[in-house]
Amino acid sequence: MPVYEYTARNPANGQILKGQLDVASKDDVVKHIKQQKMMMVNIREQPKQISFSLKRKGVATRDIVIFTRQFATMINAGLPLVQSLDILAKQTENPALAEVTRQVVYDVESGHTLADAFSKHPKAFTDLYVNMVAAGEAGGILDTILLRLATFLEKNDALMRKVKGAMVSPGVIFTVAAVAVAVLLIFVIPTFQAMFASVNLELPLPTRIVIGASQLLINYWWVILAVIGLAIFGIRRYYATDDGRKRIDQMLLNAPVLGDMLRKSAVSRFTRTLGTLISSGVSILDGLEITAKTAGNRVIHDAVMASRQSIAGGETIAAPLEKSKVFPPMVISMIAVGEQTGGLDEMLSKIADFYDDEVDVAVSALLSLMEPIMIVVLGVIVGGMVVAMYLPIFDMVNAVQ
């Protein structure tokens, strides 16, 4: 049953009493207060707690973008904050976001700031979101900040989609290759093996290798799956450590073609995030800390945190970034110029726009290189297996002639 929070007044002495009741409806609360000979002042239903599954699932970026744009439009039109949130809670199609919004309404009505209410739901609203909303509340420009947030989230989501999309095609080709090889080894090769055994023919080395691989897969498939599973588990455990994550992230940044794309996407994300925060009134120190948390790469994170320490010590951002060897010289030079001229936020936005286009080029280069390589590898593996199985047949034909 729902839980209702009520406020009532004692008519005899005017004392205000607050309490909670777990009843079926508001009418039951009113009935209870009348039985206590009290006067009703206020009653409202407490929002339900989000289920564990919704907490784990979180809220999609696209839903947050739509929520933010609609929220900004209503605030700009002059609608009260609570009324705007209540409308958003009713019209959103995402049940997790609707429940979160109802809890935000409850917290705001209870006297919390909007930023504090958002901060209780990190699965939906990130540190960057909360800090920008806090800056908008403090400066009285919440609608402007929300529109800026929506634009940032859209561009950041588009960037991440490009990077993830570049991984899909090679992954699909690799999966198809693995399935094709497994089908050949499990169903086709044993047929050839039985045929060769019936004629007592000495098999060439390539044929023996393919037959051995087939027998290994058929008889010890569970060992192979266990080894793969343990390897994945071990890599994930190692990546969870600080040293492991730093080493693997460094290897990814140094990888040919893929590393270039990841580096450019990291630069774009860093500059756009920091530029958006600074232009919204968030302090440079808080902005760098938030940016480091959202970097998605341990090497980038460490470089940004080193810049934060440099700023705290009265130095510049550019020097530690240059020492990290992660950011291109052009980025370092433009950031240095932005610091000197006082237009750092504008300079960071220009860098982000430039590197968004660079990510497009890097993604195209990765796809144009990976697809033919994977197709050639697939052709060599499958074709090599077919040739290996036909070699004894050629020997049989020659022997008959």
Summary of the structure (lengths in Angstrom):
residues: 401
radius of gyration: 30.8
end to end distance: 88.4
largest distance: 118.8
contacts: 1198
relative contact order: 0.08
helix: 76%
strand: 5%
